[in-house]
Amino acid sequence: MRPKPSLRVFGRFAEPDVFVGTHAIERASLGGKWSIAWEIEKLECEQIWRQIFTSPLFSAAKYEDYITENAHPNVRLPP
């Protein structure tokens, strides 16, 4: 059974295996996966991050660089 409402937590990785959530939004208000609402919330996440942290955003090419244990090798980040 899925909890109601369904939430999406936005955030960034501070380093491998350390996810910091910046805010949560009800899934129903986001529309489709690539909707403008998703893009706006991703930008909001980066803005909140920059207000809190002075370090640069952690970035990596592979999923396994973000989650180092139990990461599935076939999952790739979109370009």
N, C-alpha and C positions, 0 to 999 in steps of 0.2 A: 504494500500500500504506500502510495506517495504522500508525503506531507503536504498540507495546504496552508498557506500558499507556498509554491515552489520558489526558492530564492536563488539568485546567482551572486556569488561573491567575487568582486573584482579586486585585484591586487597584483603585486609583482613579487618576484623572487629577489631577496636581498643578497643571496648567495645560494649555492647548491643546497637543496633540502630545507631552505628557510623561506617559506611563503608568508608575506605580510598582506593581509586583506585591508583594503582601503575603504570599501563600502559595499553594501548589498542592495540589490534591486529585485523586486518581484519579477519572475520570469515572464509572466503574461504581458507586462508593460514593454518588453523588449522587442516584440515582433519576431520576424524570421532571423535566422542565424547571421546573415550578413546585412541586416537592416541598418538604417541610419542611427537608430536608437542604440544598437550595440556599439557602433563606432563612436558615438558621443560619450557613452559610458567608459569606453577604453581611454579616450582622451581625458575624461574627468579623473580617471584612476591615475594617469601620469601626472596630472596637475596636482592632485592631492599628495602624491609621492614626493614631488619636488618641494612642496610646502613643508613637509615633515623631515625629509632627509636631504643631506647635502651631497651624499655619495652618488656617483653615476648609476644609472639603471643597469642591473645585471643582464647580460645578453649572451646567448649561446646559440649554436647552430643545431644542436641535437636535443631531443627530449631528455635523453639520459644525462645530459649535463645539468638539467634542472632538478630532476629526481633521480638520485644515483642508485637507489635500491628498488627492486621490483618494477623498474621501468621496462616497458615492452619495446624491444628493439625495432619493431615495424612501425611505430608511431613517429610521424615526422611533423614538424611545425610548418604551417603554411609560409610560403616565401614572402 
